[in-house]
Amino acid sequence: MASASTPPDNNNAFTAPIVPHPMESSMMFTPLYRTLKACVLVRQKPLLESMMTLTSPSSSSSCVGEMANNKKRSLESLEEALNGASTVYDHAYSRMKKRIAYLRECETNFNQGQGGANSHKPPRRRLDMALLDFMLAKGRFETAIQWLRDDGELANLVDVEPFETAQNVVQALRKHNLAPAIAWCDEHRAQRAKLGCTLMFQLRVQEMVEMVSAGGENVWADAIKHARKHLATSEAALADSEGLARLTRAMLACLVFGGGGGGLVGNSPAGGGAVPTQYAKLFAPERWDALIERFVHMNHALHALRPASSEPLFTAAVRAGAAALKRADGDVSNAALEDPLRDPHVAELASSLPTAKAGGTRLVCRITGTLMSGDNLPLACPSGHVYGAMGVNAVSERTVDGCFVDPITSAKYHMNDMRRVYIM
């Protein structure tokens, strides 16, 4: 017997229908999911240990006091773990509700045709998120993070923690410090395995490169020990498709250039010794740039963000908008005052873009940007410039004497001087 279905509660932020917005969804929800999952995994072990200690029977009456102290410490540890998990969960839950409310506002304004007093907020926020995505794509982490800190409303829609961590790792790699990147890979070991990432393997190879470059008395023993511990792993087999196994063999061959005369030939890159061409690329500074690029790509994939190698959303939006406004003759002298192409820098960016297709000629008021028609009659002022009646009335209402001020020449005309324009 089928039970009657309960209608969804429209007041509940988690049951009302939502139209997903692809641009926002990845940046808004995936990091929160990672946070909640990590909260459960991190707190699971101490919780289980505390519960096992609390439920274990006393083996002897002589150690009742000791067992009581152990159970007390376990209770305190359990309370601390639960409080920490509750704080993280409540914070993530609060931000999740705010993001769902934002998406519902976008859906409402879309269904109402962008109407209402607050209809500008969702488009503005989407523009802010596109600009933020552009900054992150160009490596402007400090500016993006500062923006999120200053704008509390935007910070509720985007998680700043993944980008702060990425900034710290990238800065460390630029200083030739591998420790933060290796720690990041250890923290996300399970996710890396699912994505088939070989970043850790490449970091270990670079670690061996630095070891060989620095040289030393025990460079042979240290390098071989490092290779056996970190390069002979299951991840090394996975990396074989990328040629990293061949790179490892080349690194072992480079031990003959161990520094301080410890190698077979006694030359080291650190000491200015000559390195054969086939091995020179292993010690090239460009390898650090490749590691940074691979880490940024992995960080984007881990948090389901836009691929770092793809075109930023802001760039695509600017190109589409400039192409839609571009005229075939390229003349913007008669364009609307708010037309972005009137700016020489924007016009230069749009010079290589295709022009918009227009099937006919339309008269657009330069003041209001609306079409001139029977409801918005074209009016000409003595200077010869033509504007819509709504724009002329709007300007004249703002003046003290009720005169119209030409926005191009700044000349003032009485309304009786305006003449209607007839198009043949």
N, C-alpha and C positions, 0 to 999 in steps of 0.2 A: 504494500500500500504506500503510495507516494505521499510524502508530507508536503504541506503547503510551504512554498518558499517565502522567506522573509524579505521584504523589499529593502534595498540598501538605504542606510541612514545617510542622508545628504549632509548632515552636520558633522559626520565623522570624517576626519581628514584622511583615513586609511581605507574607506570603502567607497567614496564618491568617485565617479568615472573621471579619468584624467587623460587628456590628449598629450602624449609625450612629445617633447621637443628635443630632437637629437643633439643639438648643440649643447644644451644644458645638462642632459641626463648623465653623460659620462663624467663630467667634472663635478656634478652635484651628488651623485648617489654611490658610485663605486668606492671612493675613499672612505665613506661612512660605513659601507659594508665591510671593508677591510678592518676598520677600527673595531666594529662590534665583534667580528670573528676573532681578531687578535685578543680582544678583551676576554673572550671565553677561553681561548687556548692558554693564555698566560696565567689566568686564575685557576685553571682546571687542576694543575698539579698540586699547588699548595692546599687547595680545597680537599683533594683526595687524601693527601698525607695527613691533614688535620683530622679528617673523618676517620681514617684508619686508626690513628692514635687514640681518638676518643672512644672508639668502639672496641679496642683491644682489651681482653680481660687481664686482670692482675694475676701474675704467676705465683706470687708469694705475699703473705701478709706482712712480711718484714720490710717490703719495699712499697708499702701503701703511701707513705709520705712522698717518696720520689715519684710514684705514679701520679699522685695528685698534682704535684708541681708540673709534671709533663703535660697532664691534661689541661691545666690552667694555661700553660704556654700555648698549647694547641688551640684552645678556645680564643686566646688573644690573636693568634695568627689567623684563625678562621674569620674572626670579626674584622681584622684589618683587610683581609682579602676580599671579603664581601663588601666592605665600605668602598674600597678602591674600584671594584667592578661596578658597583652601583653608581658611583660618580661618573665614570666614563660612559656607562650606558645611558644615564640620564642626559648627559651633555649631547651625546650622539642622537638620542631620541628627540630632544628638543630641536636640534637643527634639522632633523629629518622632517618634522612637522612643518617647520617654516618653509622648507623647500617644496613640500607638497602644496602648501598654501600659495606659494608663488606660482606654481604650475596651474593651479586652479584659477588664479587671477588671470593668467595668460589665456586660459581656455575661455573664461567669461568674456574678456575683452574681444577675443577672436569671434565668438558667437554673436556679440553685439556690434560687430563691425568697427572695432576700435573706438567705441563710443564711451562716454562717461568722463567725469572730471579727472579720474586717475588713470586714464587709458594710456598716458605717456610713460608710466612707470615700467611696465614689462618691456616695451621696445627699448627704453633707455637702459634697463638692466641687461638686456641681450647684447646691446652695443658695448656696455662695460665688460661683459664676459668675453666678447670677441676681442676687445683691446687687451684684456688680460691674457688671453690665449696667444695673441701676437707677441706680447712682451716675453712670455715664457718660451715661445718658439725661437725668439731672437736672443735668448740667454740673458734677458734683463731681469734676473731674479730679484735683485735688491729693490728695484722700482715696483715690481709686481707685489712683493711681500709687504712693502711699506704701504702701498695702496690698500691692500686687504686689511692691514692693521688700522688704517685711518677710517675706512668705510665699514662700519659695523654691519650694515645691511647686506653689503656685498660679501662680507666674510661669512655670513650665514648661508650663502649659496655655494661657496667654494671653500674647500679645505686647504689651509695654508701649510699644514704640517708636511705633506709630501714634497712640496716645493722648497721648504726650508731645508729639509734633509738633502734634497738634490743639490741645492746651492752649496751646502757644506762639502758634499762629496766632490762636486765639480771644482770648487776652489782648492781642495786638497790635491786633486789630480793635477791641477795646473802647477802646483808647487812640488810635484813629483812625490806625493805622499800617497801610498796605497792603502794605508790602514783603514780610513773611513769607508772606502769602497769595499774592502774585504769584509768589514763588519756589516755593511749593508747587505752584501750577498749572503752572509751567514744568517741574517735575520729573516731574509725572504727565500730561504732554501727551498721550501715546498713549492712556492709560486714559480721559482725559476725552473724547477724540474718539470712542471706542467707546461711551461712555455718553451722548453727545450733551449734555454739560454746557456751560453758558454762563457759568460762574462767572468765568472770566477776563475775559470781555466786560463783565460787571457791575462787576468791580473796576476796569477801565480807565475805565468811565463815572464811577465814584465818584472816580477819580483826577482826571478832568476837572472834576468838581464842586468838589473841593477847590482846584483850580487857579483856577477862576473865582471861588470864594469869597474866596481870598486876595488876588486882584487883582494889580496891578503894572503897570508901564509896558508890558511886552511880553506882556500876558495874551492879546491877540488872536492874535499870531503863535504863541505857545507852544501855545495851545489848539487852533488850527487844525492845527498840525503834529502835535500829539498825536492829534487825531481822524483825520487821514490815515494815521498810522502804526499805530494800535491799533484804531480803530473801523471802518475800511473793510477788513475781513478776511472770510475765509470763515466764521468763527465769528459774525460780525455777521449774515450771511445766515441762519445757523441760528437765531440769536436773534430773527429777525424774527417768528417765530410767537408769541413771548412779548411782543411789543410793545416790545422794546428798541430797534429801529430808530427807532420814533417817539420814544423817549426820547432817542436821540442827536440827532435833529433839534431836539428841545426844548432840549437842552443847547447846541447851536450858536446857537439863538435867544437863550439866556441870556447870550451874549457882550455883548449890549447893556448888561448891568449890570456890565461890567468895573470893577474897583476903581480908586481913585486918579484918577477922572475920565477913565479911558481908554476907557470904554464910551460908547455913544451917549447914554445918559442920565446917566452919571456916578454911578450908585448901585451899591453892592455889598452883599451880605449881610454881609460882614465889617465894613463901615463903618456898618451899621445902615440902609442904604437900603431903600426900599420895593420889594418884589418882587411882581409880579402873582400872583394866586391860582393860575393854571394852571402857574406855575413854582415856586411856594413849596415844593411837595412834594419837588422835586429837592434842596433844601437842608435838608430836615427831618432831625433826628437819628435818626429811626426807620429811615432807610436803612441805618445801620450794624447795627442789630439784624437787619434782613432779610439782610444779607450774612453775618452770623454764622450765622443759621439755615440759609442755603443752603450754606455751607461745611460745617457739621456733617452735613447731609444728604448732601453729596457725599462726605465722608470715610467715612461709613457704607456708602454704595453702593460705593465703591472697594474696601473691604476686605470686602465681602459680609457686613456686620453687619446686625443688625436695623434696619429703617428708623427714623430718629430720631423720626418723627411717630407711630409706632405705640405701643401700650401696652407698657410694660416687662413682661418675663416675671415679675418678682417681684410686681408689682401684680396680675397675673392669678392667680398662685398664691395670694396672700393672700386675694383675693376668693373663689376657689373653696374654699379651706379654711375660711374663715369661714362661707360659706353652708352647707357640709356640717355644721358643728357647731352652727349656729344652731337654736334650738328655737322651735316655733310660739308658745308662751306667753311667750317671752322671759325666763323665770326661770332664772337660772344659779346660784342659791343651792345647789341640790342637784347641780350638775354636778361632774365629776371635778376634783380639785385641780389637775391639769396642763392643764385646759381653758383655752385662750387667751382665750375670751370672758369669763372671770371678771375679766380686766383691764378697767377702765372705758374705757380708750383704745381697745382692740380692739373692745369692745362698741359704742362709738360709730361706729367705722368700718363695723361690720356692720349698723348700724341700718337702712340702706336696701336691704340685700341680701335676696333671697328665702330662705325657710326650707327646710331639708332635709325631704324626704318620708320618712316612716317608716310602714311598713305595720302595725307592731305594737309592743307594749311590751316592752322588754328591760331587765333589771336589770344594771347595770354597776358593778363594784367601783370605788370612788373611790380606792383605794390602788394597785391594779395595772392598772386600766383594762380588765380582762377581764370577759367575761360570766359571770354567776352561773348555774350549771346543776348537774346531778347530779355533775359532777366538781369543781365549785367552789361548794359549798353556801353559801347566804346565812346569815350569822350576825348576830344583833342583840345589841348591848351594852346595859347598863342605861340608857344615855342615850337609847336609841331609834334610834340610827344603825345602819344595816345595811351590812355589808361581806362580801366573799367570804372563804371559808375560807383560800384561798391567801394573801390579803393579811393576814389576821389572824395566820396562822402566821409569815409573814415578819416582821411587826412584833414579835411576841412573842419570836422568836429573837434579835432584836437587843438586847433588854432583859436586865439582869442577873438579875432574879428571874423571868423568863419571863412577865411580865404583858403585857397588851395596852394600849397607850396610844392613846386615841382621837385621831386627827389633827385633829379639829375642836375638841373641848373640852379636849384634853390631859389628860383624866382617865384614871386607871390602873385596870384591871379584871383580875381573875384569869380564867384561861381557863374556870374552872367557872361564872363568871357569864355567859358567852356562851350565847345560846339560838338554836337553829335556827329559821329562819323558813319557814313554809309558806304558799304562795300559792294561794288558792282560785280 
